[in-house]
Amino acid sequence: MERVRKALVVGGGIGGMTLATALMHAGISAEIVELTPTWSVYGIGISIQGATLRALRQIGVLDQIISAGFVYSELMACDVNGRVTGRIELPPLLGAGNPECIGIMRPILQDVLRGALQAAGVRVRLGVSVASMIEDALGVDVRFTDGSNDRFDVVIGADGIGSSVRQTHFLSPAGQPFQAEPTGQAVWRAMVPRPEAIRARTLFYGPRNKAGCNPVSPEEMYIFLVQTIERQGHLPDDELPAMMRELLADFGGPIAQVRDQIQDPSRIAYRPISSFLMPLPWHRGRIVLIGDAVHCPTPQMASGAGLAIEDSIVLAELLAAGGPLEQSLVQFGERRFERCKMVIEASRQVSEWEKTPGLPGADPVRVLARANAALAAPI
Ligand SMILES: Cc1cc2nc3c(=O)[nH]c(=O)nc-3n(C[C@H](O)[C@H](O)[C@H](O)COP(=O)(O)OP(=O)(O)OC[C@H]3O[C@@H](n4cnc5c(N)ncnc54)[C@H](O)[C@@H]3O)c2cc1C
């Protein structure tokens, strides 16, 4: 038996917070270092699927999430004017009386996860990262950017798509760092008032782009739009509202109803999309990666956060079981890889169809329905 007693989590995002909480619940002392000096997060909504809710229940925050979000049970597909063309019943994973899916503001989700961290007694240091790590047979000596040092049984990189833990400690067989690839799409999101007709995640297929509406409260929803782009760069904040309104100009129905209310750049997020799946193994010695650091889907299934939270549950369970660390980390990758690959491949397939509208055989609703159903499998 090799007991993991002390873990360092690098990154205090959705995956890092849920992992540290799950580790503490499992009797393993967990500490987080987070690069940003404040708990800042953009004020846009996020969609939490059934499988993600199931994982959030395991860390004890489901009731808080339900009471703070907008609950729904289906995914709607519509034409450019809002006429319904398809409907996917989302799998009921939590049993009778529980929601299948929730829209919630990201700052509220973060507050709930921070509350769980604090209740579990996780030590968090903001504005601090790892300066260097030296591993031996029994542990990892870590020097931090604030000059302090400590020793851990295991280090988990939960530091997102640009993970510096990955870049410094994981190289491909050809000796290259693993990098996320741009997909040729960008996603726009803007907070607007919710029209009464929007009661579930609703997709609209237009001649140029796909758009959608996702309710987060009785009062508000976010509109998202997926755009095909040639360049990955960022756009000036003050130009975002007019650009997004123009991209949405094709759409009638509920989108036309609220389009002119897209005015405030601070309530818009524009992100070029990259996607990534690192081949196994997801660990090197005592250092392991979770979340976007190792698998980053395009947003078509709104499941990136869910996969990160599921990673946390599975890794905490395996580390707490107390087998040889190497074996636990191998099992972690094996339990997670195919499920993450399935989400990434289904999302990429839909993304490819979106980039070339009108392709024969394109059937995004079928692919999304099948992939959502597959997520019902236990983790
Ligand atoms: C605009 C947008 C909308 C999205 N909508 C959805 C959605 O509706 N549903 C869904 O399931 N997913 C959604 N996602 C995806 C989801 O946000 C990610 O998959 C999820 O946040 C991944 O969690 P993570 O903890 O792995 O990484 P992150 O949340 O990126 O967290 C990484 C953390 O590590 C920190 N960090 C980085 N480098 C270091 C370092 N060197 N040292 C210490 N800390 C470091 C970062 O500051 C950050 O806090 C969306 C993503 C975006 C960009």
The ligand as an SDF file (V2000), in Angstrom:
LIG
                    3D

 53 58  0  0  0  0  0  0  0  0999 V2000
  -16.2360   31.1770  -23.0810 C   0  0  0  0  0  0  0  0  0  0  0  0
  -16.2850   29.7310  -22.6160 C   0  0  0  0  0  0  0  0  0  0  0  0
  -17.5130   29.1200  -22.3680 C   0  0  0  0  0  0  0  0  0  0  0  0
  -17.5890   27.7790  -21.9300 C   0  0  0  0  0  0  0  0  0  0  0  0
  -18.8060   27.2120  -21.7050 N   0  0  0  0  0  0  0  0  0  0  0  0
  -18.8580   25.9580  -21.1970 C   0  0  0  0  0  0  0  0  0  0  0  0
  -20.1090   25.3700  -20.8950 C   0  0  0  0  0  0  0  0  0  0  0  0
  -21.1730   25.9600  -21.1060 O   0  0  0  0  0  0  0  0  0  0  0  0
  -20.1060   24.1140  -20.3200 N   0  0  0  0  0  0  0  0  0  0  0  0
  -18.9500   23.4310  -20.0650 C   0  0  0  0  0  0  0  0  0  0  0  0
  -19.0060   22.3000  -19.5260 O   0  0  0  0  0  0  0  0  0  0  0  0
  -17.7530   23.9530  -20.3950 N   0  0  0  0  0  0  0  0  0  0  0  0
  -17.6780   25.2050  -20.9410 C   0  0  0  0  0  0  0  0  0  0  0  0
  -16.4670   25.7470  -21.2470 N   0  0  0  0  0  0  0  0  0  0  0  0
  -15.2440   24.9530  -21.0410 C   0  0  0  0  0  0  0  0  0  0  0  0
  -14.8440   25.0360  -19.5790 C   0  0  0  0  0  0  0  0  0  0  0  0
  -14.7920   26.3820  -19.1380 O   0  0  0  0  0  0  0  0  0  0  0  0
  -13.4710   24.3970  -19.4070 C   0  0  0  0  0  0  0  0  0  0  0  0
  -13.4860   23.1210  -19.9880 O   0  0  0  0  0  0  0  0  0  0  0  0
  -13.1370   24.2770  -17.9310 C   0  0  0  0  0  0  0  0  0  0  0  0
  -13.0570   25.5670  -17.3580 O   0  0  0  0  0  0  0  0  0  0  0  0
  -11.8440   23.5130  -17.7260 C   0  0  0  0  0  0  0  0  0  0  0  0
  -11.5070   23.5550  -16.3660 O   0  0  0  0  0  0  0  0  0  0  0  0
   -9.9720   23.4620  -15.9240 P   0  0  0  0  0  0  0  0  0  0  0  0
   -9.9900   23.5900  -14.4490 O   0  0  0  0  0  0  0  0  0  0  0  0
   -9.3460   22.3030  -16.5560 O   0  0  0  0  0  0  0  0  0  0  0  0
   -9.2820   24.7350  -16.5810 O   0  0  0  0  0  0  0  0  0  0  0  0
   -9.5500   26.2700  -16.3060 P   0  0  0  0  0  0  0  0  0  0  0  0
  -10.9540   26.5010  -15.8780 O   0  0  0  0  0  0  0  0  0  0  0  0
   -9.0090   26.9870  -17.5000 O   0  0  0  0  0  0  0  0  0  0  0  0
   -8.6480   26.6070  -15.0340 O   0  0  0  0  0  0  0  0  0  0  0  0
   -7.2510   26.6410  -15.0970 C   0  0  0  0  0  0  0  0  0  0  0  0
   -6.7870   27.5210  -13.9380 C   0  0  0  0  0  0  0  0  0  0  0  0
   -5.3720   27.3980  -13.8300 O   0  0  0  0  0  0  0  0  0  0  0  0
   -4.8260   28.6800  -13.6270 C   0  0  0  0  0  0  0  0  0  0  0  0
   -3.4390   28.6360  -14.1070 N   0  0  0  0  0  0  0  0  0  0  0  0
   -2.9840   28.6870  -15.3740 C   0  0  0  0  0  0  0  0  0  0  0  0
   -1.6480   28.5740  -15.4010 N   0  0  0  0  0  0  0  0  0  0  0  0
   -1.2510   28.4360  -14.1060 C   0  0  0  0  0  0  0  0  0  0  0  0
    0.0050   28.2790  -13.4860 C   0  0  0  0  0  0  0  0  0  0  0  0
    1.1390   28.2190  -14.2020 N   0  0  0  0  0  0  0  0  0  0  0  0
    0.0420   28.1730  -12.1300 N   0  0  0  0  0  0  0  0  0  0  0  0
   -1.0780   28.2250  -11.3920 C   0  0  0  0  0  0  0  0  0  0  0  0
   -2.3000   28.3950  -11.9280 N   0  0  0  0  0  0  0  0  0  0  0  0
   -2.3830   28.4800  -13.2730 C   0  0  0  0  0  0  0  0  0  0  0  0
   -5.7150   29.6070  -14.4300 C   0  0  0  0  0  0  0  0  0  0  0  0
   -5.6110   30.9500  -13.9800 O   0  0  0  0  0  0  0  0  0  0  0  0
   -7.0830   28.9980  -14.1540 C   0  0  0  0  0  0  0  0  0  0  0  0
   -7.6730   29.5190  -12.9850 O   0  0  0  0  0  0  0  0  0  0  0  0
  -16.3910   27.0470  -21.7430 C   0  0  0  0  0  0  0  0  0  0  0  0
  -15.1470   27.6630  -21.9990 C   0  0  0  0  0  0  0  0  0  0  0  0
  -15.1020   28.9790  -22.4390 C   0  0  0  0  0  0  0  0  0  0  0  0
  -13.7520   29.6120  -22.7190 C   0  0  0  0  0  0  0  0  0  0  0  0
  1  2  1  0
  2  3  1  0
  2 52  2  0
  3  4  2  0
  4  5  1  0
  4 50  1  0
  5  6  2  0
  6  7  1  0
  6 13  1  0
  7  8  2  0
  7  9  1  0
  9 10  1  0
 10 11  2  0
 10 12  1  0
 12 13  2  0
 13 14  1  0
 14 15  1  0
 14 50  1  0
 15 16  1  0
 16 17  1  0
 16 18  1  0
 18 19  1  0
 18 20  1  0
 20 21  1  0
 20 22  1  0
 22 23  1  0
 23 24  1  0
 24 25  2  0
 24 26  1  0
 24 27  1  0
 27 28  1  0
 28 29  2  0
 28 30  1  0
 28 31  1  0
 31 32  1  0
 32 33  1  0
 33 34  1  0
 33 48  1  0
 34 35  1  0
 35 36  1  0
 35 46  1  0
 36 37  1  0
 36 45  1  0
 37 38  2  0
 38 39  1  0
 39 40  1  0
 39 45  2  0
 40 41  1  0
 40 42  2  0
 42 43  1  0
 43 44  2  0
 44 45  1  0
 46 47  1  0
 46 48  1  0
 48 49  1  0
 50 51  2  0
 51 52  1  0
 52 53  1  0
M  END
$$$$
